[in-house]
């Protein structure tokens, strides 16, 4: 597993920016405009940005405008962590929840492309929305804008594969917890990352 976050209860909403990717003529203005979102001082060309400090109605636009500057292979640890369900009581809720559907990552990727998304590279140009259809069936759609619940970014799915060292044949189990904190969080995703080790995820409060 490729993660440096020791405590999953403490997951900052960080994206790592490589400022050398920003055109030199634009860099001073970029720093001035975004310094209020910096999570820590820059180390070389690495600048950590706390997306949680950006107003929620501006966060997706910010991510879109800056996605070419994001070092995703470093950022994935933060994306995976903010979606990870780590509280033991909540894990038990998910474990007991009914299974709605299962599918492989490869099948999900095909669905994303069929719905108009692009999984080829990590991007914030849209979000996969999970919703309930007839007889509680799972319905997938692709929204250009982040929604309040049950929306997952393309980088989020990339992070699950990257951090957990999975291939696209890995099966995702979609569940439907119906009580506790999940009363308005209709869907969770569970994956077996190694024999008898299952990790579960839900949507986050920031559009990572």
C-alpha positions as a LaTeX table, in Angstrom:
\begin{tabular}{lrrr}
\hline
Residue & $x$ (\AA) & $y$ (\AA) & $z$ (\AA) \\
\hline
Unk1 & 0.00 & 0.00 & 0.00 \\
Unk2 & 1.32 & 3.41 & $-0.96$ \\
Unk3 & 0.20 & 5.72 & 1.81 \\
Unk4 & 2.02 & 7.94 & 4.29 \\
Unk5 & $-0.98$ & 8.85 & 6.45 \\
Unk6 & $-0.49$ & 7.16 & 9.81 \\
Unk7 & $-3.83$ & 8.06 & 11.39 \\
Unk8 & $-6.86$ & 7.55 & 9.12 \\
Unk9 & $-8.95$ & 9.55 & 11.59 \\
Unk10 & $-6.94$ & 12.62 & 10.61 \\
Unk11 & $-7.22$ & 13.03 & 6.85 \\
Unk12 & $-6.47$ & 16.52 & 5.55 \\
Unk13 & $-8.11$ & 17.42 & 2.25 \\
Unk14 & $-4.76$ & 18.01 & 0.57 \\
Unk15 & $-3.75$ & 18.26 & $-3.07$ \\
Unk16 & $-0.05$ & 18.50 & $-3.83$ \\
Unk17 & 0.84 & 21.12 & $-6.42$ \\
Unk18 & 4.08 & 21.16 & $-8.41$ \\
Unk19 & 4.59 & 24.89 & $-8.89$ \\
Unk20 & 7.13 & 24.24 & $-11.65$ \\
Unk21 & 4.17 & 23.24 & $-13.83$ \\
Unk22 & 2.65 & 26.70 & $-13.48$ \\
Unk23 & 3.87 & 29.13 & $-16.18$ \\
Unk24 & 6.57 & 31.31 & $-14.62$ \\
Unk25 & 4.80 & 34.53 & $-15.60$ \\
Unk26 & 1.64 & 33.37 & $-13.77$ \\
Unk27 & 3.30 & 31.98 & $-10.63$ \\
Unk28 & 3.45 & 35.18 & $-8.53$ \\
Unk29 & $-0.26$ & 35.85 & $-9.09$ \\
Unk30 & $-1.09$ & 32.18 & $-8.43$ \\
Unk31 & 0.73 & 32.31 & $-5.08$ \\
Unk32 & $-0.97$ & 35.56 & $-4.10$ \\
Unk33 & $-4.42$ & 34.27 & $-5.03$ \\
Unk34 & $-4.04$ & 30.88 & $-3.34$ \\
Unk35 & $-1.78$ & 31.47 & $-0.34$ \\
Unk36 & $-4.80$ & 31.51 & 2.01 \\
Unk37 & $-5.39$ & 27.86 & 1.08 \\
Unk38 & $-1.81$ & 26.67 & 1.68 \\
Unk39 & $-1.60$ & 23.84 & 4.20 \\
Unk40 & 2.09 & 24.43 & 4.89 \\
Unk41 & 5.08 & 26.36 & 3.51 \\
Unk42 & 6.37 & 25.20 & 0.14 \\
Unk43 & 9.18 & 22.66 & 0.01 \\
Unk44 & 11.02 & 23.30 & $-3.22$ \\
Unk45 & 8.37 & 23.26 & $-5.92$ \\
Unk46 & 5.94 & 21.27 & $-3.76$ \\
Unk47 & 3.04 & 23.27 & $-2.40$ \\
Unk48 & 0.36 & 21.52 & $-0.35$ \\
Unk49 & $-3.09$ & 23.07 & $-0.74$ \\
Unk50 & $-5.93$ & 22.34 & 1.69 \\
Unk51 & $-9.00$ & 22.09 & $-0.51$ \\
Unk52 & $-11.12$ & 22.08 & 2.63 \\
Unk53 & $-10.31$ & 25.78 & 3.05 \\
Unk54 & $-11.79$ & 26.62 & $-0.35$ \\
Unk55 & $-15.52$ & 27.51 & $-0.27$ \\
Unk56 & $-17.42$ & 24.37 & $-1.29$ \\
Unk57 & $-19.16$ & 26.15 & $-4.16$ \\
Unk58 & $-15.75$ & 27.10 & $-5.59$ \\
Unk59 & $-13.78$ & 23.93 & $-4.89$ \\
Unk60 & $-14.58$ & 21.95 & $-8.03$ \\
Unk61 & $-13.83$ & 24.95 & $-10.24$ \\
Unk62 & $-10.52$ & 25.41 & $-8.42$ \\
Unk63 & $-9.64$ & 21.74 & $-8.90$ \\
Unk64 & $-10.49$ & 21.91 & $-12.59$ \\
Unk65 & $-8.40$ & 25.04 & $-13.11$ \\
Unk66 & $-5.42$ & 23.55 & $-11.28$ \\
Unk67 & $-5.65$ & 19.85 & $-12.16$ \\
Unk68 & $-2.70$ & 19.97 & $-14.55$ \\
Unk69 & $-0.50$ & 21.18 & $-11.67$ \\
Unk70 & $-1.53$ & 18.40 & $-9.25$ \\
Unk71 & 0.99 & 15.64 & $-8.51$ \\
Unk72 & $-1.58$ & 12.87 & $-8.34$ \\
Unk73 & 0.71 & 10.00 & $-7.35$ \\
Unk74 & 1.52 & 11.96 & $-4.17$ \\
Unk75 & $-2.00$ & 13.34 & $-3.72$ \\
Unk76 & $-3.69$ & 9.94 & $-3.95$ \\
Unk77 & $-2.87$ & 9.15 & $-0.31$ \\
Unk78 & $-4.96$ & 12.13 & 0.81 \\
Unk79 & $-7.82$ & 11.44 & $-1.61$ \\
Unk80 & $-8.06$ & 7.80 & $-0.53$ \\
Unk81 & $-7.90$ & 8.77 & 3.14 \\
Unk82 & $-10.71$ & 11.36 & 3.07 \\
Unk83 & $-13.05$ & 8.75 & 1.57 \\
Unk84 & $-11.96$ & 5.86 & 3.81 \\
Unk85 & $-14.41$ & 4.74 & 6.50 \\
Unk86 & $-12.17$ & 4.13 & 9.53 \\
Unk87 & $-14.49$ & 4.38 & 12.54 \\
Unk88 & $-15.09$ & 0.86 & 13.88 \\
Unk89 & $-18.77$ & 1.44 & 14.62 \\
Unk90 & $-19.33$ & 2.79 & 11.10 \\
Unk91 & $-17.41$ & $-0.12$ & 9.57 \\
Unk92 & $-19.79$ & $-2.47$ & 11.38 \\
Unk93 & $-22.77$ & $-0.56$ & 9.97 \\
Unk94 & $-21.39$ & $-1.00$ & 6.47 \\
Unk95 & $-20.56$ & $-4.66$ & 7.05 \\
Unk96 & $-24.18$ & $-5.36$ & 7.99 \\
Unk97 & $-25.67$ & $-3.30$ & 5.16 \\
Unk98 & $-27.32$ & $-5.04$ & 2.21 \\
Unk99 & $-25.34$ & $-5.47$ & $-0.99$ \\
Unk100 & $-26.87$ & $-3.50$ & $-3.84$ \\
Unk101 & $-24.53$ & $-4.51$ & $-6.64$ \\
Unk102 & $-21.03$ & $-5.74$ & $-7.39$ \\
Unk103 & $-18.87$ & $-4.96$ & $-10.40$ \\
Unk104 & $-15.21$ & $-4.91$ & $-11.34$ \\
Unk105 & $-13.23$ & $-1.74$ & $-11.73$ \\
Unk106 & $-12.92$ & $-2.51$ & $-15.44$ \\
Unk107 & $-16.71$ & $-2.68$ & $-15.79$ \\
Unk108 & $-17.06$ & 0.56 & $-13.82$ \\
Unk109 & $-14.49$ & 2.26 & $-16.04$ \\
Unk110 & $-16.47$ & 1.17 & $-19.12$ \\
Unk111 & $-19.61$ & 2.63 & $-17.56$ \\
Unk112 & $-17.85$ & 5.92 & $-16.84$ \\
Unk113 & $-16.74$ & 6.23 & $-20.47$ \\
Unk114 & $-20.19$ & 5.23 & $-21.73$ \\
Unk115 & $-21.73$ & 7.97 & $-19.58$ \\
Unk116 & $-19.41$ & 10.63 & $-21.03$ \\
Unk117 & $-16.62$ & 10.64 & $-18.44$ \\
Unk118 & $-12.94$ & 10.05 & $-19.05$ \\
Unk119 & $-11.03$ & 7.62 & $-16.83$ \\
Unk120 & $-7.88$ & 7.65 & $-18.97$ \\
Unk121 & $-6.26$ & 10.24 & $-16.73$ \\
Unk122 & $-7.23$ & 11.73 & $-13.34$ \\
Unk123 & $-9.39$ & 14.82 & $-13.75$ \\
Unk124 & $-12.12$ & 16.82 & $-12.06$ \\
Unk125 & $-14.25$ & 17.42 & $-15.15$ \\
Unk126 & $-17.18$ & 15.51 & $-13.71$ \\
Unk127 & $-18.35$ & 13.11 & $-11.00$ \\
Unk128 & $-19.90$ & 9.67 & $-10.99$ \\
Unk129 & $-23.23$ & 9.84 & $-9.18$ \\
Unk130 & $-24.75$ & 6.81 & $-7.48$ \\
Unk131 & $-28.50$ & 6.77 & $-6.98$ \\
Unk132 & $-31.39$ & 4.39 & $-6.34$ \\
Unk133 & $-33.55$ & 3.11 & $-9.13$ \\
Unk134 & $-36.53$ & 0.81 & $-9.16$ \\
Unk135 & $-36.36$ & $-1.96$ & $-6.55$ \\
Unk136 & $-33.34$ & $-0.24$ & $-4.96$ \\
Unk137 & $-31.20$ & $-0.96$ & $-8.03$ \\
Unk138 & $-27.97$ & 0.98 & $-8.41$ \\
Unk139 & $-28.16$ & 3.68 & $-11.08$ \\
Unk140 & $-25.00$ & 5.34 & $-12.36$ \\
Unk141 & $-24.88$ & 8.76 & $-14.00$ \\
Unk142 & $-22.12$ & 11.23 & $-14.75$ \\
Unk143 & $-22.58$ & 14.83 & $-13.64$ \\
Unk144 & $-20.53$ & 17.77 & $-14.78$ \\
Unk145 & $-20.82$ & 19.33 & $-11.33$ \\
Unk146 & $-20.21$ & 17.97 & $-7.85$ \\
Unk147 & $-23.41$ & 17.02 & $-6.03$ \\
Unk148 & $-24.17$ & 17.04 & $-2.32$ \\
Unk149 & $-24.10$ & 13.27 & $-1.81$ \\
Unk150 & $-23.08$ & 10.05 & $-3.51$ \\
Unk151 & $-20.78$ & 11.71 & $-6.03$ \\
Unk152 & $-17.29$ & 10.34 & $-6.60$ \\
Unk153 & $-14.46$ & 11.85 & $-8.61$ \\
Unk154 & $-12.33$ & 10.11 & $-11.21$ \\
Unk155 & $-9.19$ & 10.69 & $-9.07$ \\
Unk156 & $-10.95$ & 8.99 & $-6.14$ \\
Unk157 & $-11.26$ & 5.74 & $-8.11$ \\
Unk158 & $-7.67$ & 6.12 & $-9.36$ \\
Unk159 & $-6.55$ & 6.53 & $-5.74$ \\
Unk160 & $-8.21$ & 3.28 & $-4.67$ \\
Unk161 & $-6.34$ & 1.36 & $-7.35$ \\
Unk162 & $-3.03$ & 3.13 & $-6.74$ \\
Unk163 & $-2.90$ & 3.19 & $-2.93$ \\
Unk164 & $-4.14$ & $-0.37$ & $-2.51$ \\
Unk165 & $-2.05$ & $-1.81$ & $-5.36$ \\
Unk166 & $-5.12$ & $-3.25$ & $-7.09$ \\
Unk167 & $-5.77$ & $-4.19$ & $-10.69$ \\
Unk168 & $-8.92$ & $-3.47$ & $-12.68$ \\
Unk169 & $-10.27$ & $-6.98$ & $-12.13$ \\
Unk170 & $-10.82$ & $-6.13$ & $-8.45$ \\
Unk171 & $-14.49$ & $-6.29$ & $-7.48$ \\
Unk172 & $-16.27$ & $-3.30$ & $-5.94$ \\
Unk173 & $-19.19$ & $-4.05$ & $-3.63$ \\
Unk174 & $-21.78$ & $-1.30$ & $-3.48$ \\
Unk175 & $-23.80$ & $-1.23$ & $-0.26$ \\
Unk176 & $-26.67$ & 0.77 & 1.10 \\
Unk177 & $-26.36$ & 1.60 & 4.83 \\
Unk178 & $-29.69$ & 2.90 & 6.05 \\
Unk179 & $-29.11$ & 4.14 & 9.58 \\
Unk180 & $-26.71$ & 6.06 & 11.80 \\
Unk181 & $-24.48$ & 8.64 & 10.15 \\
Unk182 & $-25.31$ & 7.01 & 6.82 \\
Unk183 & $-29.01$ & 7.93 & 6.91 \\
Unk184 & $-28.45$ & 10.38 & 4.05 \\
Unk185 & $-25.40$ & 8.61 & 2.60 \\
Unk186 & $-27.10$ & 6.08 & 0.45 \\
Unk187 & $-24.13$ & 4.22 & $-0.95$ \\
Unk188 & $-20.73$ & 2.99 & 0.14 \\
Unk189 & $-18.04$ & 1.11 & $-1.79$ \\
Unk190 & $-16.12$ & $-1.84$ & $-0.39$ \\
Unk191 & $-13.08$ & $-3.57$ & $-1.88$ \\
Unk192 & $-10.96$ & $-6.51$ & $-0.76$ \\
Unk193 & $-7.42$ & $-5.14$ & $-0.73$ \\
Unk194 & $-5.82$ & $-8.38$ & 0.44 \\
Unk195 & $-7.13$ & $-11.75$ & 1.71 \\
Unk196 & $-9.65$ & $-11.06$ & 4.50 \\
Unk197 & $-8.87$ & $-7.32$ & 4.49 \\
Unk198 & $-11.76$ & $-5.18$ & 3.27 \\
Unk199 & $-11.75$ & $-1.39$ & 3.08 \\
Unk200 & $-14.90$ & 0.67 & 2.68 \\
Unk201 & $-15.38$ & 4.19 & 1.36 \\
Unk202 & $-18.05$ & 6.86 & 1.12 \\
Unk203 & $-18.27$ & 10.29 & $-0.44$ \\
Unk204 & $-16.45$ & 13.19 & 1.19 \\
Unk205 & $-17.55$ & 16.70 & 2.09 \\
Unk206 & $-15.06$ & 18.16 & $-0.38$ \\
Unk207 & $-15.05$ & 17.26 & $-4.10$ \\
Unk208 & $-11.81$ & 15.25 & $-4.00$ \\
\hline
\end{tabular}
